[in-house]
Amino acid sequence: AFTSLGFLIYNFYPAQIFLGDVGSLALGGALASVAIFTKTELFLLIIGGVFVIETLSVILQVVSVKLNGKIVFKMSPIHHHFELCGWKEPKIIIRFWIAGIILAIIGIASI
């Protein structure tokens, strides 16, 4: 947890470093393992809602292209769609943070 907080300091806008696949997959795997062992999988899906939506936007885009030959978003994951719609990066980040905070509150309230 503390290593993630140390990383977060350098990841505020404009980000100086980015979490790679190895770090993000290890962190996600650890969170998923804890959720499975504590039987709080739904809680994890709720508080991780922003990541779930990002993943679902990619799945929806791929399925739509394969089945219909049409794209749903200008680009996926969905944050790139918002960039192509003219939203500035800080606006997207703030909106995602707000959504994450709201989902965290809902998740904690549901325990």
Summary of the structure (lengths in Angstrom):
residues: 111
radius of gyration: 15.8
end to end distance: 21.2
largest distance: 45.4
contacts: 252
relative contact order: 0.10
helix: 72%
strand: 0%
